[in-house]
């Protein structure tokens, strides 16, 4: 089974959350039966009261699917940072590689997961025994800044949970 494109899944999740939040907050009420033209085709919605239920189900589906594919099937940026900080790089092999090649690849991984802020950046040291190893030192401001990416990565889950909470509160 191929993993779906996380970018498309992310966009779909954010779109569903935005539609559900807008629907809930705007207090949209559709008279039955509703007549809508979609691409020139006249549609009659006989039970418009089920539209928000469908949006909530789509929102729940987005949360489950994004957590599964974004956090369980592949390594999230949050998980990669913690593993790298513990000395276990995610995208770099530690066995059967020269120290120079390992250091070059670690440099890219550290830059990817711990972006510098001006002249403040993460540092690392590499060593080689039976296998290559790395020790990463991350200043607190860089660690805090990298949390912004973690929030952005989790936004489809956060937005859909918030949308469901808003819908639940408003639709009581």
N, C-alpha and C positions, 0 to 999 in steps of 0.2 A: 504494500500500500504506500503510495506516495504522499508525502506531507503536503498539505495545501500551501499556497503562497500566503505567508503571514501578513504581507502588506494588504492584500485584498481582504483577508479576514478582518484585519484591523479597521480598514475603511468601512466595511459592512457593519461591524460592531459599533463604531462611532456614529454612523448614519442612523442605525436603529435607535440608539440611545438619544440622539438629537430629535428624531421624530417623536419618540415616546414622551420625552420631556416637554417638547413643544405642544403636543396633543394634550398632555395633562395640565400644564400650566395655563394654556390658552382657554381651557374649558370648552373645547370643541364639542358641539352637539349636532348630530346630523339627523334630520327628519327621515323617517322611513316611509316609503321607499325613496332612496336618494338616486338621482340620475346624474351620471358622470360620463363625459366623453373622454376616452383614452385612445389617442392616436386615430381619431375619427370613428371609433367604435362606441356606440352608445351602450353603457352598462347601467343596470339597475341594481342597487344595493338594497336588498330587502331587509337585512338585519345589520344595520350599521353599528349596533351596540356591541357586536363581536369584534369590531376593528381593534379596539385597544387590547382586547384579550390576545389577539393574534400578534400585536406588537410586543406584549409582555412575554409571550412564548418565544418569539424571535429573539428577544433580549436575553432570556434565560439560555437559549440555545447558543447565542454568541458568547456568553460568559463561560459556559462549559467547554465549548470548542476552543476558545482562545486559551483558557487555562491548560487544556490538554495539549494542544499543539505548541503553544508559546512557552510553557513551563515544564511540561512532563516529557514531551517527545524530544525537544531540542533544549539546548542550554540557553537560559535567559541571560541578559547582561548582568543581572544581579548575581546569579549563580556563578557566572564566569569570574566576576570580581572577587567573590569570596574564595573560589578555588585558586585563583592566581595569587591572592594574598596569603593563602596557606602553602603556596609553593607548588601547586598542581596546575600547570597551564592547560587550557582547554584545547587550543588549536595547534599546539606545538608538541611534537613527539620528544620524549626525554631519553629514549633509547635508540642507539644506532645512528647518532647524529654527532657531528663534531661540535666542540664548545663554541667555536666562532659562528657556525651556522645557527646553533641554538640561541646564542646571544642576539644575532640579527633578527631572528624570528620573535624572540621575547620582546625585543625593543618595539616591534610593530604591535604586539599584543598589549603591552603596557600602555603604549600611546593610544590604542583603541579604547581600552576600558578605563583608563585614568587620564583623561585629557588635562593638559596643563592649563593653568590660569596665569597668563603672563609668564613670569620667570619661575613661578612656583609649579613644580611638577613632581610626579612620582619618580623615585629612583629604584634601582634594582642591582643586585649582584648575582652573577651566575657562577656555578662551580661544576666540576665534573669528577665523579667517582666512578662507580659502576654504571651510573646514568647521570645525565645532566640535571641540575637542580637550580632553582631560582629563589631569591629572597627579595620581596618587594616591600618598599617603605613608601607609604602614601601619607602625605600631609593631610590634616583634618579638613582643610578648606577644599582640597582636590576631591577627597572622599565625599564631602557634602555636595560638591558640584556634580559629581557623578550620580548622585541620587536623583537629580533632575531627569536623567535619562531613564532611571528605574521607574519614576512616576509616569513619564511619557510612554514607556513600554507597557505599563499596566493600565493605561488610560481606557482601553476598551472595556476592561473588567470594572474599573472604578465608575466609569460613566454609565454603564448599563445597570450596575447595582444602585447607583444614585437615581437613575430613571425609574427603576422598579419601586424604590422607596418613595419617590415623589408621587408616582401613580397610585401607590397603596394609600398614602396619606390623603391625597386629594379625592380619591374615589371612595372613601369610606362611606 
